Amino acid sequence: MTSDETRALQAMASLQGDPNFKTFMGWLEARREKARANEQVRDDVLLRWQQGRAQECNDIIEVVTTARDVLMKVRK
């Protein structure tokens, strides 16, 4: 893990307790759910865009919510 990645994880871990960041995470989760709900479209291109959007939201949410655990593993 690079020092930039470590610093980014530390920043994400420290932000988890911030009420404003919790608001952002709630918004991001709502965007993910909206993208998932739109996966019923019949247009293949639009469907792929919606799936990609939902996956990106998932990836960001996962990185943020697991930042502390990843840092603890790296420090061992």
PyMOL commands that set and color helices and strands:
alter all, ss='L'
color gray80, all
select helices_A, chain A and resi 3-15+19-40+44-75
alter helices_A, ss='H'
color red, helices_A
deselect
rebuild
show_as cartoon
